Amino acid sequence: MSKTLLEMTVELVSATISSRSIDAGKLADTLNEVFATLNQMNAGRYDAPPQATYAQPPSLGDNLEYFRQNPVESIQNDYIICLESGDRFRLLSNRHLKKYGLTPTAYKARWGFNKGQPLSCKSLTRRRKKTAIATGAGRQLAAWREDRKSIAETN
């Protein structure tokens, strides 16, 4: 049994979304583009483009200096820009910072971030917050602190 064009479109776009994030506004465009391409291929009228259909993010170039002057703006919805290298990440890892001789604490101090600021993109931070709320991590931490406090008071 062969799949319909719509089923193939949904499968391809689902696979794309699972490997990288797509803005909600661009999702409909992506679905339409994939469906149109599959429809053209089915009709034998499709000429493959010479390059990938998704453009690479533009290089930061002079914008890196802007972000270095305004470090809070280096944290975007889908990526965070390392102010040392100019590279984009979903999460600024300890391993990457170590290349520049920095710890997360030293990086935050150097660029003026609050100590509690996560070095991850906003979408990842929101997802982690939602997971923490759903699992009750805050309540568990409060209970643990209360137990530690009562133990310290009895000693």
PyMOL commands that set and color helices and strands:
alter all, ss='L'
color gray80, all
select helices_A, chain A and resi 5-19+24-43+63-69+71-74+94-98+104-111+122-135+137-154
alter helices_A, ss='H'
color red, helices_A
select strands_A, chain A and resi 80-81+88-89
alter strands_A, ss='S'
color yellow, strands_A
deselect
rebuild
show_as cartoon
